């Protein structure tokens, strides 16, 4: 009898050792619905002269237990995160300023959160009839990158830009080895993504930024990126 008990105990230990660990299921990314991408948000409910409540909504994500709405003021470059247990959230924001937002799906403990594709919008302001372009997004060279110029010492600058009014006119390209305060050239707006070849020296740290200008003279700055040539 003792021998049988020992054998059964050994079998249970063996079975427990072979049991597979159940891993947490990662949630899926949500799909953003409102405010609409690259448009002026006119649906905000005015709180006072400077702020409006904005209703954010997105599709429910599979295996998500909660969400985080990440909102960035593109002018101030400040980011706030708001928790939500449903697929909508009302947030108070400053009027007449550009924002980007995304939703982070949160699953069970131990799972990896999933982020939606980010969207941009301009929050309508009282009596504002024309808005500045969205700050340009510098694609490459990224800040902190090491770049090898080609055989002719040329490097390609890439950036994207958009404007809710559709009157984006030109870009001012600032580039130097100090603080991006030197106007290198002006480029006419031709499409959402723009490229420019510039001749640079080797083994030098450069700073660059893009000023987007619309037909009404409204401007926005990308902020400054720094990169080094090899």
Secondary structure, 3 states (H helix, E strand, C coil): CHHHHHHHHHHHHHHHHHCCCCCCCCCCCCCEEECCCCEEECCCEECCCCEEEEEEEECCCCCCCEEEEEEEECCCCEEEEEEECCCEEEEEEECCCEEEEEEEEECCCCCCCEECCCEEEEECCCCCCCCCCCCCEEEECCCCCEECCCCCCEEEEEEECCCCCCCEEEEEEEEECCCCCCEEEEEECCCCEEEEEEECCCCCEEEEEEEEEECCCCEEECCCEEEEEC
